Structures are given as C-alpha cells and as structure tokens.
C-alpha cells in the first residue's frame, strides 16, 4: 500500500530558515534565470537541506511565488503602505497616474523585475502556477482599481454603465504588455498618457 503524501507543513517553518530560503530563491532567479534555478541550488544558497524546502513547498515555483509575495509586502511596509490602499483624493486621473507611476518604479527595480518576469513566464506554461499568481498577487491589486473606479462612478466622474473590471484594463494591460514584450520604454509619460487616453477617449470632442 502506497504511503499517503501529505501537503507541506507550513506550521513547522523556522523563521530564520524561511527568510534565508526566500532570499536565496530571489537571488538565484536574478542571477541564473528561472529554468536554471533549482531546489538544490536554493537549499545550498540558503544553507538548509533540500528536504527542508520540500517539507514546506511542493516546487520551486511555489517557493518563488511566496518569496515574491513576501518581498512585495515588505516593500509596502517600508513605504508605510501596508496594507496597501489606492489613493482617493477626489481626482481620479491624478490617483491613477500616481499608482501607475509607482508601478513603473517597481517594474524597473531589478529586485522586483527578475522574479516578476520569471513568474510571469512560468505562469504562461504552468497553468496551476498562473492561476495561483493571478489569485494571490494580481487580482487583489486589480480589485483596488475596481474599488477606486466605483468610487469615481459614485462621484459622477465615470459613467454608471461602465464595468470597472473591464475599464481598468485600458491602462493596466497595455503597461503589462509593453513591459513583458519590450515593445517600448516604461516611463511616467507613457502611463500618464494611458490614463489620459482611457479617461478622455480618442474621438474628437
């Protein structure tokens, strides 16, 4: 009779080892890329046995995703924005531009860029990871846009028939595509223009 394989036990983690593993995973993916990053390599860099990692995570993708989520949380805390909230100053365009400019800064930061690209690329071919990435990282961020756009609808700044979940893609999706495919520079001017086009439309007035 085959032994039952239990799920990784996250309650037994040593905080020191967990931090070392996070740091090792992020460093390795930046240095050698996702394909060459291995559980063995992470374990060696972190100074732990690979079985320690397998007790807590089922794959290197899980390790990297959790490490990246932790990195994002630490960045928000350092900026005094934990939990992160979308600004609502009453000026929708200004608020959107401020958030997208902060996103530009993050996408251009080497600390975030390497794991972001690795997770995005792997999520395309690994459906389970892709869904987890969306559920844990992307969707919570997108919901902040939805809430801000709904607030703008309540204030009369956005048409009541607009679907906020679709509308946010007018500025978020082009930025993501440009970043992922290197189709152009990622700048403040670019994201400011996306907001202007999205809010004002393209047709002559």
C-alpha positions in Angstrom: 0.0 0.0 0.0 1.5 3.3 -1.0 2.2 5.8 1.7 0.0 8.9 1.7 2.0 12.0 0.8 0.8 14.9 2.9 0.8 18.5 2.0 3.8 20.7 3.0 3.5 21.7 6.7 3.9 25.4 6.8 3.4 25.5 10.6 6.8 24.0 11.3 8.8 26.6 9.5 11.8 28.2 11.2 11.6 32.0 10.6 15.3 32.2 10.1 15.4 29.4 7.5 12.3 30.7 5.8 13.9 34.1 5.3 17.1 32.5 4.1 15.2 30.5 1.5 13.3 33.5 0.3 16.5 35.5 -0.2 18.2 32.6 -1.9 15.3 32.0 -4.3 15.1 35.6 -5.3 18.9 36.0 -5.7 19.2 32.8 -7.8 16.4 33.7 -10.2 18.0 37.1 -10.7 21.5 35.6 -11.3 20.8 32.5 -13.4 17.1 32.8 -14.5 14.1 30.6 -13.6 15.0 27.5 -15.7 18.4 27.1 -14.0 17.1 27.8 -10.5 16.6 24.6 -8.7 15.5 23.4 -5.2 19.0 22.1 -4.7 20.5 25.5 -5.6 18.1 27.3 -3.3 18.9 25.0 -0.5 22.6 25.3 -0.9 22.4 29.1 -1.1 20.2 29.2 2.0 22.3 26.8 4.0 19.5 24.3 4.5 18.8 20.8 3.3 16.6 20.4 0.3 14.2 18.2 2.3 13.6 21.2 4.5 12.3 23.1 1.4 10.2 20.1 0.3 8.6 19.9 3.7 7.3 23.5 3.2 6.8 23.8 -0.5 6.0 21.4 -3.3 8.0 23.1 -6.0 10.5 25.9 -6.8 7.6 27.8 -8.4 5.8 27.8 -5.0 9.0 28.9 -3.2 9.5 31.8 -5.7 5.8 32.9 -5.6 5.8 33.0 -1.8 9.1 34.8 -1.7 7.9 37.4 -4.2 4.7 38.0 -2.3 6.7 38.5 0.9 9.0 40.9 -1.0 6.0 42.9 -2.0 4.6 43.0 1.5 8.0 44.2 2.9 8.2 46.9 0.3 4.7 48.1 1.2 5.6 48.1 4.9 8.8 50.0 4.2 6.8 52.6 2.3 4.2 52.9 5.1 1.5 51.4 2.8 0.7 48.1 4.5 -2.0 47.2 3.9 -1.8 48.9 0.5 -4.7 51.2 -0.3 -5.5 53.0 -3.5 -5.4 56.8 -3.1 -8.8 58.6 -3.4 -8.1 62.3 -3.4 -11.2 63.1 -5.5 -9.1 63.5 -8.6 -9.4 60.2 -10.5 -6.8 61.0 -13.1 -4.2 62.1 -10.5 -4.8 59.0 -8.4 -4.5 56.6 -11.4 -1.3 58.3 -12.5 0.2 58.2 -9.1 -0.4 54.4 -8.8 0.8 53.7 -12.3 4.0 55.7 -11.7 4.6 53.6 -8.6 4.1 50.5 -10.7 6.6 51.8 -13.2 9.1 52.2 -10.4 8.6 48.7 -9.3 8.7 47.2 -12.8 12.1 48.9 -13.4 13.5 47.9 -10.0 15.9 44.9 -10.6 14.9 43.5 -7.2 11.4 43.1 -8.4 11.9 42.7 -12.2 13.7 39.4 -12.2 11.3 37.4 -10.1 8.3 39.2 -11.7 9.4 38.1 -15.2 10.3 34.6 -14.1 6.8 34.1 -12.5 5.0 35.7 -15.5 6.9 33.5 -18.0 6.4 30.3 -16.0 2.7 31.1 -15.4 2.1 31.0 -19.1 3.2 27.4 -19.4 2.3 26.2 -15.9 -1.5 26.7 -15.6 -1.6 25.9 -11.9 1.1 28.5 -11.1 -0.5 31.0 -13.4 -3.9 30.7 -11.7 -2.2 31.0 -8.3 -0.3 34.0 -9.4 -3.5 35.7 -10.5 -5.4 34.8 -7.4 -2.7 35.7 -4.8 -0.9 38.6 -6.5 -2.7 40.2 -9.5 -6.4 40.0 -8.6 -6.1 41.7 -5.2 -4.2 44.6 -6.8 -6.8 44.8 -9.6 -9.6 44.9 -7.1 -8.1 48.1 -5.7 -8.6 49.7 -9.2 -12.1 48.4 -9.3 -12.9 50.0 -5.9 -11.4 53.3 -7.0 -13.4 53.4 -10.3 -16.6 52.6 -8.4 -15.9 55.5 -6.1 -15.5 57.6 -9.2 -18.8 56.4 -10.5 -20.5 57.3 -7.2 -18.9 60.8 -7.6 -20.2 61.1 -11.2 -16.7 61.1 -12.7 -17.2 57.8 -14.6 -20.3 56.8 -16.5 -22.6 54.5 -14.4 -22.8 51.9 -17.2 -19.0 51.3 -17.3 -17.8 48.0 -16.0 -14.8 48.9 -13.7 -13.2 45.5 -14.1 -13.0 45.9 -17.9 -12.2 49.6 -17.7 -9.1 49.2 -15.6 -7.6 47.1 -18.4 -7.4 50.2 -20.6 -4.3 51.3 -18.7 -3.1 48.2 -16.8 -3.0 45.8 -19.7 -1.0 48.0 -22.1 1.6 48.6 -19.5 1.9 44.9 -18.7 2.2 44.1 -22.4 4.9 46.7 -23.0 6.9 45.5 -20.0 6.6 41.8 -20.9 7.4 42.1 -24.6 9.8 45.0 -24.5 7.8 46.9 -27.1 8.7 50.3 -25.7 10.1 52.2 -22.8 8.3 52.1 -19.4 8.0 55.7 -18.3 5.8 58.1 -16.3 4.9 59.9 -19.6 3.7 56.6 -21.0 1.4 55.7 -18.1 0.2 59.3 -17.7 -0.8 59.2 -21.4 -2.6 55.8 -20.9 -4.7 57.4 -18.2 -5.5 60.5 -20.3 -6.5 58.3 -23.3 -8.6 56.0 -21.2 -10.5 58.7 -19.4 -10.9 61.1 -22.3 -11.2 58.8 -25.2 -9.8 59.1 -28.7 -12.7 60.6 -30.7 -12.8 64.4 -31.3 -15.0 66.3 -28.9 
